[in-house]
Amino acid sequence: MLTESEIFANETYIIDLLRKTKREGIRDYIHYLKNSDFFIAPASTKYHRNYPGGLAEHCLNLLEPLKLSNSRLKRDEQLPEDSLVITALCHDVCKEGLYIGEYGNYRTLEGHPANNKHSTLSIERIKRYIRLTRIERDVILYHMGLFSCYEYGMEYTPEDLMKAIKRHPLVQIFAAIDMEETHWQR
């Protein structure tokens, strides 16, 4: 459970990191986040980080492991800092507005589009403000690994996932980082 000051500190830090990307549209994206429940929402109803501020905390917790994994890649495969920040901090923006209720009694809002298209909704929301690279899009789209394929009724196939992994190793690495943070949080 986070205190109000910890939630505010995470919000301030995330906004600062996003601003430093200097991406075109980033100010409007930050405005969108600030006017949503992104910083106070839980990451889930009953599993990982199911408390106020859990969603932003979850996204923030992926950034350092992603940076470390990126640094271990061949130099020509390494992504720039702004790509890592955008990917880690924005991959679950689809969950904004998804949960209702209070701590200990969260539930999913019936009819919310994230119920049917988790990763693609994140991409749609990000692209309203920020242009994504092909690799950023792939990493976000497949951040749940094979679950990303089955979630959409096979709109994206395991073969599509394998092609994305071949385009860039961080597709698979980020899925593992997200899985670790989601299911085995410390």
Contacts in CASP RR format, 6 or more apart in sequence:
PFRMAT RR
TARGET T0000
AUTHOR 0000-0000-0000
METHOD contacts of the structure
MODEL  1
MLTESEIFANETYIIDLLRKTKREGIRDYIHYLKNSDFFIAPASTKYHRN
YPGGLAEHCLNLLEPLKLSNSRLKRDEQLPEDSLVITALCHDVCKEGLYI
GEYGNYRTLEGHPANNKHSTLSIERIKRYIRLTRIERDVILYHMGLFSCY
EYGMEYTPEDLMKAIKRHPLVQIFAAIDMEETHWQR
1 51 0 8 1.000
1 52 0 8 1.000
1 103 0 8 1.000
2 10 0 8 1.000
2 51 0 8 1.000
2 52 0 8 1.000
2 53 0 8 1.000
2 54 0 8 1.000
2 57 0 8 1.000
7 39 0 8 1.000
7 40 0 8 1.000
7 52 0 8 1.000
7 53 0 8 1.000
7 56 0 8 1.000
10 39 0 8 1.000
10 53 0 8 1.000
10 56 0 8 1.000
10 57 0 8 1.000
10 60 0 8 1.000
11 34 0 8 1.000
11 39 0 8 1.000
11 56 0 8 1.000
13 60 0 8 1.000
14 33 0 8 1.000
14 39 0 8 1.000
14 56 0 8 1.000
14 59 0 8 1.000
14 60 0 8 1.000
14 89 0 8 1.000
15 30 0 8 1.000
15 33 0 8 1.000
15 34 0 8 1.000
17 63 0 8 1.000
17 85 0 8 1.000
17 89 0 8 1.000
18 26 0 8 1.000
18 29 0 8 1.000
18 30 0 8 1.000
18 33 0 8 1.000
18 85 0 8 1.000
18 86 0 8 1.000
18 89 0 8 1.000
19 26 0 8 1.000
19 27 0 8 1.000
19 30 0 8 1.000
20 82 0 8 1.000
20 85 0 8 1.000
21 81 0 8 1.000
21 82 0 8 1.000
21 85 0 8 1.000
21 86 0 8 1.000
22 82 0 8 1.000
23 29 0 8 1.000
23 82 0 8 1.000
23 86 0 8 1.000
23 130 0 8 1.000
23 131 0 8 1.000
24 130 0 8 1.000
24 131 0 8 1.000
25 129 0 8 1.000
25 130 0 8 1.000
26 129 0 8 1.000
26 130 0 8 1.000
28 129 0 8 1.000
29 90 0 8 1.000
29 126 0 8 1.000
29 128 0 8 1.000
29 129 0 8 1.000
29 130 0 8 1.000
32 125 0 8 1.000
32 128 0 8 1.000
32 129 0 8 1.000
33 39 0 8 1.000
33 93 0 8 1.000
33 96 0 8 1.000
36 96 0 8 1.000
36 97 0 8 1.000
37 96 0 8 1.000
37 97 0 8 1.000
38 55 0 8 1.000
38 56 0 8 1.000
38 93 0 8 1.000
38 95 0 8 1.000
38 96 0 8 1.000
39 53 0 8 1.000
39 55 0 8 1.000
39 56 0 8 1.000
40 52 0 8 1.000
40 53 0 8 1.000
40 56 0 8 1.000
41 52 0 8 1.000
41 53 0 8 1.000
41 54 0 8 1.000
41 55 0 8 1.000
41 56 0 8 1.000
41 95 0 8 1.000
41 96 0 8 1.000
41 97 0 8 1.000
41 98 0 8 1.000
41 99 0 8 1.000
42 49 0 8 1.000
42 50 0 8 1.000
42 51 0 8 1.000
42 52 0 8 1.000
42 53 0 8 1.000
42 54 0 8 1.000
42 55 0 8 1.000
42 99 0 8 1.000
42 103 0 8 1.000
42 106 0 8 1.000
43 49 0 8 1.000
43 50 0 8 1.000
43 53 0 8 1.000
43 54 0 8 1.000
43 55 0 8 1.000
43 57 0 8 1.000
43 58 0 8 1.000
43 92 0 8 1.000
43 95 0 8 1.000
43 182 0 8 1.000
44 50 0 8 1.000
44 99 0 8 1.000
44 106 0 8 1.000
45 99 0 8 1.000
45 106 0 8 1.000
45 107 0 8 1.000
45 108 0 8 1.000
46 106 0 8 1.000
47 182 0 8 1.000
47 183 0 8 1.000
48 58 0 8 1.000
48 181 0 8 1.000
48 182 0 8 1.000
48 183 0 8 1.000
48 185 0 8 1.000
49 55 0 8 1.000
49 57 0 8 1.000
49 58 0 8 1.000
49 185 0 8 1.000
50 103 0 8 1.000
50 104 0 8 1.000
50 106 0 8 1.000
51 103 0 8 1.000
52 103 0 8 1.000
55 92 0 8 1.000
55 95 0 8 1.000
55 96 0 8 1.000
58 92 0 8 1.000
58 181 0 8 1.000
58 182 0 8 1.000
59 88 0 8 1.000
59 89 0 8 1.000
59 90 0 8 1.000
59 91 0 8 1.000
59 92 0 8 1.000
60 88 0 8 1.000
60 89 0 8 1.000
61 181 0 8 1.000
61 185 0 8 1.000
62 88 0 8 1.000
62 91 0 8 1.000
62 174 0 8 1.000
62 177 0 8 1.000
62 178 0 8 1.000
62 181 0 8 1.000
63 84 0 8 1.000
63 85 0 8 1.000
63 88 0 8 1.000
63 89 0 8 1.000
65 177 0 8 1.000
65 180 0 8 1.000
65 181 0 8 1.000
66 84 0 8 1.000
66 87 0 8 1.000
66 88 0 8 1.000
66 170 0 8 1.000
66 173 0 8 1.000
66 174 0 8 1.000
66 177 0 8 1.000
67 81 0 8 1.000
67 84 0 8 1.000
69 170 0 8 1.000
69 173 0 8 1.000
69 174 0 8 1.000
69 177 0 8 1.000
70 78 0 8 1.000
70 79 0 8 1.000
70 84 0 8 1.000
70 170 0 8 1.000
71 78 0 8 1.000
73 169 0 8 1.000
73 170 0 8 1.000
77 168 0 8 1.000
77 169 0 8 1.000
79 87 0 8 1.000
79 135 0 8 1.000
79 168 0 8 1.000
79 170 0 8 1.000
83 133 0 8 1.000
83 135 0 8 1.000
83 136 0 8 1.000
86 126 0 8 1.000
86 130 0 8 1.000
86 132 0 8 1.000
86 136 0 8 1.000
87 136 0 8 1.000
87 139 0 8 1.000
87 140 0 8 1.000
87 170 0 8 1.000
87 174 0 8 1.000
88 174 0 8 1.000
90 122 0 8 1.000
90 126 0 8 1.000
90 130 0 8 1.000
90 140 0 8 1.000
91 119 0 8 1.000
91 122 0 8 1.000
91 139 0 8 1.000
91 140 0 8 1.000
91 143 0 8 1.000
91 174 0 8 1.000
91 178 0 8 1.000
92 122 0 8 1.000
93 122 0 8 1.000
93 125 0 8 1.000
93 126 0 8 1.000
94 113 0 8 1.000
94 114 0 8 1.000
94 117 0 8 1.000
94 118 0 8 1.000
94 119 0 8 1.000
94 121 0 8 1.000
94 122 0 8 1.000
94 125 0 8 1.000
95 114 0 8 1.000
96 125 0 8 1.000
97 109 0 8 1.000
97 112 0 8 1.000
98 108 0 8 1.000
98 109 0 8 1.000
98 112 0 8 1.000
98 114 0 8 1.000
98 115 0 8 1.000
99 106 0 8 1.000
99 107 0 8 1.000
99 108 0 8 1.000
99 109 0 8 1.000
100 106 0 8 1.000
100 107 0 8 1.000
100 108 0 8 1.000
100 109 0 8 1.000
101 107 0 8 1.000
108 115 0 8 1.000
113 121 0 8 1.000
114 121 0 8 1.000
116 152 0 8 1.000
117 151 0 8 1.000
117 152 0 8 1.000
118 144 0 8 1.000
118 148 0 8 1.000
118 151 0 8 1.000
119 140 0 8 1.000
119 141 0 8 1.000
119 142 0 8 1.000
119 143 0 8 1.000
119 144 0 8 1.000
119 148 0 8 1.000
119 151 0 8 1.000
120 141 0 8 1.000
120 152 0 8 1.000
122 140 0 8 1.000
123 132 0 8 1.000
123 137 0 8 1.000
123 140 0 8 1.000
123 141 0 8 1.000
126 132 0 8 1.000
126 140 0 8 1.000
132 140 0 8 1.000
134 167 0 8 1.000
135 167 0 8 1.000
135 168 0 8 1.000
135 170 0 8 1.000
135 171 0 8 1.000
138 164 0 8 1.000
138 167 0 8 1.000
138 168 0 8 1.000
138 171 0 8 1.000
139 168 0 8 1.000
139 170 0 8 1.000
139 171 0 8 1.000
139 174 0 8 1.000
141 148 0 8 1.000
141 156 0 8 1.000
141 164 0 8 1.000
142 148 0 8 1.000
142 156 0 8 1.000
142 161 0 8 1.000
142 164 0 8 1.000
142 165 0 8 1.000
142 171 0 8 1.000
142 175 0 8 1.000
143 174 0 8 1.000
143 175 0 8 1.000
143 178 0 8 1.000
144 151 0 8 1.000
144 175 0 8 1.000
144 178 0 8 1.000
144 179 0 8 1.000
145 161 0 8 1.000
145 172 0 8 1.000
145 175 0 8 1.000
145 179 0 8 1.000
146 158 0 8 1.000
146 161 0 8 1.000
148 156 0 8 1.000
148 161 0 8 1.000
148 175 0 8 1.000
149 156 0 8 1.000
149 157 0 8 1.000
149 158 0 8 1.000
149 160 0 8 1.000
149 161 0 8 1.000
161 171 0 8 1.000
164 171 0 8 1.000
165 171 0 8 1.000
165 172 0 8 1.000
END
